[in-house]
């Protein structure tokens, strides 16, 4: 995707990404983690503020750094690096609350034409995975990279 994003660092397996949000509230470290779920071909995408004390993600904090689109674009760009290293997996994503899930849905919907060039995107609706469509309130998302 060609949207503005932050530079990030990652490790060899491309399952952990760190970057810094720069905005009205200062520089805030962020972390993106892809964590394998019970099914070995599905990874959970988690991200949020990096808590240096615990070394974990705080996905409940409201940063309000006025750069949410750039942050979401950065998280989305990690999908390319992650799926380059893990080409046959699905990525599961949902927000820590309904407002964040809606924010993710809007981000996907606003960039759907570009996203679907490289990824298949599904939404969870009434306990069923369906092809993502704009204007529908999904509970979660499932994404898989297309390799031609």
Helices and strands as residue ranges (DSSP letters): E 9-10, E 16-23, E 26-36, E 42-51, E 56-58, H 68-85, E 90-93, H 98-110, H 112-118, E 119-125, E 128-131, E 141-145
